[in-house]
Amino acid sequence: MKDLAKAFGINLRLKRRNKGVSQDQLALLANIDRSYIGRIERGEVNITLEKAYQLANVLECDIRDLLP
């Protein structure tokens, strides 16, 4: 399970950087704490589907782009 969280985090970081969005900006737009965004990107937490869809929406991508 930890590998899935890490892979999701890597995908999130790549998509965020490709969009030119900082962790602070993503956190603000998604209404998620910035430190939590960092923990997601490092694969330290398992997020809910609701948050995953929220992040995909903010990054204007399909949820499948973030999933491992």
Helices and strands as residue ranges (DSSP letters): H 2-18, H 23-30, H 34-41, H 49-58, G 63-65
